[in-house]
Amino acid sequence: MALHSNDFHSGLLVGEYSYESALPEDQLTTDAQRERRSRILDAAVAVAGGGGYDSVHMRDIATHARVSLATLYHYFPSKVHVLACALDRELMRFDDHLSADPSTSVDPFVRLTAAVSRLIDAMEASEAVTEAMAHAYAAANLVALAEAEMIRAQTSDMFVHLLGDSNTPVLYRRIADTLTDVWTSEMLAMVQGRRTYADIGQRLRTVIELMARRVR
């Protein structure tokens, strides 16, 4: 099912739409397929960097990735799927970067606060790409549910890794899930023009502080 301009209201999708999921990475059986998928995601990020969500068109992604339009649609049913998968990959890379360069603090909530500040700074530094991915994430909750859940799971895992080992892993997972829900809500608010990056950072830090007080 194709989307049209009247499928949007205030920058968000409306109505009921259904897409098949993007081709899962674990179903790719050759290095060439995995390289092609990575190249497509790189292309989507590059195109988004030129003007945000509205500047992203499947034909432009295909051209930039040097694949046919049919090949692109074989991997991703829509630009929402491409950008959502690109966001998931960026979060995974950020998680890996944090693991390779961890905070020296022994306090898990201090580590969490520092990482959130770095995440917001990285988002703001690539504002057009962030705007495109945030719009796609908001839309994915309607038309790409598997990809939306993938992003949520990756974000929660990142926060769990930052909290570190614990004698209460269930509690840390609940904390991570709660913070993920707040982050998701803030991303939606940003898409709607109700949040700045400073607002998002402050709200996330406030939630972390409140949870830290409860746990300590």
N, C-alpha and C positions, 0 to 999 in steps of 0.2 A: 504494500500500500504506500503510495507516495504522499508526501506532505506538501501542502500548498501554503501560500502566504496567509490565507484566512484561517489556517489552523493555529495561529498564534494570537495571543492577547496579552498585551503588556510584556512582551518578550518571553512568554511561557506558552507551552503547548496546552491546548484545551481540547475537550472531546475525548473519545475513546479510540486509541490506535494500537495496533499490535504488529510487532515485527518479530521475525525469528531472531535468535541471538547471533552475534558475530561468531565467526568460525573460531572455536576455542584454540588457544595456542598449543595445548597438549594433544590436539588432534593433527597437528602438523608433523609429518613424518620425515621430512627431508630438511637439510640445512638451507637449501634454496628457498623452500617455503617459509621457513622462519626468518630468513634474511629479507624476503619480499614483504612479509608482514611488518617487520621492523622498519623497513624503508617507507612503507605506507604511513606508519605512525609518525616517523620523522617528517614526512611531507605534510601531514595534517598540522603538525606543530608549526612548521615553517609558514604555511599558508595562513594559519590563525594569527601568527605574529605580524602579518601585514595589515590587519584591520579588525581582528576580533571575530566573533561568531558569525556575523552577517557576511563577512568576507570569505567564509569557507564554503566552497562548492565542490561536489564530488569530482567533477571534471577537472578542476584545478589540482585537486589532490592526486588524481591519476596521472596527470601530466607531470607534476613535480616528482612523483614516485617512479616515473617511467614504466607504468603498467597500463594495460587497457582498462577502459571503464568497466568492462565485463569482469575482468579479474578483480578490480577493486570491490565490486558488488559481491563477488564470490566470498571475499574475506569479511566485508562489512556491509550490512544492508542499508545503512544511512550514515550521514555525517555525524549524527548523534552517537552512533556506535563507535565510529572512528575516534572521535574526540574523547568519549568516555574511556575507551581503552587506553588512549594516550595519557589521560589523567591517572589511571590506575598505574601505568608504567612509571610516570613521574613520581608518584607517591612511593612506589617500590624502590626507585633509585634514591629518593631522599632518605628512606629508611636505611638503605645500605650505606649511604654516606654518613648518617648519624652513627651507625654501628662501627664504622671504620674510624670515626673521630668523636668518640663519646665525651660527654661532659665529665669533668673531674669530680663533680660533686657526688657525695655518697647519698645525698637525699634524693629519692626518686622524683619528688614533686618539684624540686629545683631543676633537675634534669628535664622534666616535662615542660616546665615554664620556659626554659632556655630554648628548647627545641621548637616550641610553638612560636616564639619570637622569630627564630630563624626561618620557619615555614612561612610566616606572614611576610617577612622581608623578601623571600624568594618569590612569592606570589606577586608582590607589588613590583618587583624588578622586571617581571615579564607580564606586565599588565594586560596587554592585548591577548596573549595566550591564556592567561588566567581567566579573563572574561569569557573567552570562547569555551574553555573547559567547564567553567561554572554553569554557563547556559546549557551545555550538553548534559552535565550531571543532573540539573534540574529537570530537563526533558527526559532523561533516561529513566527517571522514576515513573514515567508514564509509558514510554515506548521501548525501553531497553532495560527491563527489570533485572535480568541476569547481570548486566554490566553495572547497574547501580548497586546491586548487592556486592559485587566484586570490589567496587571502590570502597564501600562501607567496611567490608571485611579487612581490606588492606590497611585502611586508616586505623581501625581498631587494633590490628596486629602491630602497627607502628607504635601506637601509644603503649601497648603492653611491653614491647621491647624496651621502650624508654624507662618504664617503671622498673624493669629488671626482675631478677629472681625474688621470690617472696614465699613466705610460709603460708600465705593466704592467696594463692593464684586465682581463686574464684572471685575474690574481692577486687583484685587488680583488673581482671577481665571486665567486671561490672563498671569499674571506674573508666576504663578505656572505652567501653561501649557508650557510656553516658557522655563522655567528652566527644566521641564521634558523632553522636546525635546532635550535640550543640554545634559542632563544626558544620555538619550538614545543613542545619537550620540557618546558620550564619551565611553559608554559601548561597542559599536560596534568597535570603534577605539582600545580599549583595547584588544578585541578578535583578532583583526588583528595585534596586536603587535606594534601599533603606539602610545600608551599612557601608562604611568606609573600611579600608584595611585597618586603620587605627581602632575603629569600633570592634572589629572582629578580634583583633589581638587582645584588647582590653577585656572583652567578654570571656574569651577563653581563659585568660589568666585569672579572672575572677572566679570562674568555675573551678579551676585547679586549686586556688587558694581555699575555697570553701570545702572542697573534698579533702584537702590536706588537713584542715582543722578537724574534720570529722574523724579521720583515721588516726591522727597522732595522739 
